[in-house]
Every structure is written in C-alpha cells, then in structure tokens.
Amino acid sequence: MADDYLGRKMEEYRARAAAPAVQKTLASLNRLLLKNRSHRGYDSRFTVRADQLRSMIEVNTRIPSARNQQVLRFRPVLADEAPLVLPHIRLGGALPELHLPLPGSEPRAFILICSTVPEDRYVDIDLGISVQSMLLRGVEMGLNGICIGAFDRARIREAFDLPWEPLLILGVGKGAEQIELVEIGAEENRAYYRRNGVHYVPKIRVEELLIGK
Ligand SMILES: Cc1cc2nc3c(=O)[nH]c(=O)nc-3n(C[C@H](O)[C@H](O)[C@H](O)COP(=O)(O)O)c2cc1C
C-alpha cells in the first residue's frame, strides 16, 4: 500500500485501467457461451477448413487435465470423409418426429475424440473440459458445433481405422438454426423443443442451481 500522494494516485489509476479489461473479458466469455448452442442444422454452402479444426484441437494444449495425463487424442474429419461418419450418428433424439438433421443440413466436419486409456471418471472429466473448450474456440472463429454422444463407436472406429474407440464426436460447421435459451425452474421440463422454426433450450435459473441459499 503506497502512503505517499503520488503513489496512491498511481494505484488508483492502475485499478481504474484494469477494471474495464476484466469487464470486457467477462462480456466476451458470456457472448461466446450464449452463441455456443448445439446446432443440428448447418449451412451447406460453408465448408470447414483443416486449419479451423486444427485450431480447435489446439486448445487442448492449454487446458486442465486430471493428473495432467493428457490421454485424449483427436481425429479431424473434413467434408470428404463426412460420409463415413453421418450414417453412424444420431442428432435430436428428443425430437424424433423431426428426423434431424434435415437432408442437406448435416454437419460435414467432425472431431473424433479418443482416449489412449480405458474410459474412467477422470477421462470423462477431461473429455468435458476438452469439448467445451474446443466448441468455444469454434464459436470464437465464427463456427458452431455440437457434442455427439449417440453414435456407433465400433463402426466409427472401423471406418477410420482408429487405434482406440472414440468416446465422443464433435460436429462442426456454420450453424443455420435460430436457437434461444429459456429460463426455467428446476422442476420444469428440461427437454428442448421447436416452435415456429425456433429451437428453444430450457436452462435452470441460477437461484435454483445454488445449494442452501
Ligand atoms: C456429452 C454430450 C453428448 C451429447 N450428445 C448428443 C447427441 O448424441 N445428439 C444430439 O443431438 N445432441 C447431443 N448433445 C447436445 C445436447 O442435447 C445439448 O447440449 C442440450 O440439448 C442443450 O443445448 P445447448 O447445447 O444448446 O445448451 C450432447 C451434449 C453433450 C454435452
């Protein structure tokens, strides 16, 4: 703590200069989080490039990992290989009547995620951190994506001759859907739904996420 006048003024100046930077960071993280919705329909005119998938995968060199084991491995898939993935994934399981994705709007880029060790609690936690970080990087670059857990592991492994069974797949592209978040109470229905062409995603309000407050 500075006890001289100039020193105090300097400290005040530094504190003021630091504050907007913090606010800006928070604002842009919130923006990315809001944009980071799960898209099940993509703009077919847009083609994801290899460097974009690589940039998403590269976030894994900067994220936490249990015991810092870093057991996850990533296979980028571009449009030329998309037909090897598409028959084996299921999108929009909560809206079976819509048969998503609509023909022509399928994701055509993917990241297949494997682990070099058998899946366990820590591998799964690493996986969650990894996919959300990659999705946020994608959104930052103007892309969108979706985590895909419903897929045929054995067939995808075989199609790509992978050394390990994939645990999760990210679909990536330029999202072509309007998606809105809807605030709900913890007891309300959490299933996503569509109305007049808009995809609504219920999210529990923060007050009801807090324990004992
Ligand atoms: C681990 C995980 C697996 C998922 N698997 C699928 C899937 O197989 N098919 C699908 O359509 N959506 C899948 N999703 C997307 C969720 O349905 C989606 O996150 C949820 O509806 C909330 O929407 P939001 O991501 O826009 O917030 C998955 C999400 C996560 C986190």
The ligand as a Gaussian input file, in Angstrom:
#p B3LYP/6-31G(d) Opt

LIG

0 1
 C      -21.879000     -35.161000     -23.633000
 C      -22.943000     -34.689000     -24.581000
 C      -23.456000     -35.551000     -25.534000
 C      -24.431000     -35.111000     -26.426000
 N      -24.877000     -35.964000     -27.392000
 C      -25.796000     -35.537000     -28.288000
 C      -26.229000     -36.390000     -29.344000
 O      -25.782000     -37.518000     -29.479000
 N      -27.144000     -35.912000     -30.231000
 C      -27.663000     -34.638000     -30.121000
 O      -28.494000     -34.250000     -30.940000
 N      -27.256000     -33.783000     -29.131000
 C      -26.326000     -34.203000     -28.236000
 N      -25.868000     -33.355000     -27.258000
 C      -26.355000     -31.967000     -27.223000
 C      -27.354000     -31.717000     -26.086000
 O      -28.599000     -32.228000     -26.463000
 C      -27.418000     -30.190000     -25.837000
 O      -26.224000     -29.784000     -25.214000
 C      -28.614000     -29.799000     -24.973000
 O      -29.814000     -30.028000     -25.668000
 C      -28.563000     -28.339000     -24.548000
 O      -28.467000     -27.488000     -25.684000
 P      -27.292000     -26.452000     -25.785000
 O      -26.024000     -27.228000     -26.007000
 O      -27.626000     -25.578000     -26.951000
 O      -27.241000     -25.704000     -24.485000
 C      -24.905000     -33.779000     -26.350000
 C      -24.374000     -32.914000     -25.396000
 C      -23.408000     -33.344000     -24.534000
 C      -22.836000     -32.377000     -23.524000

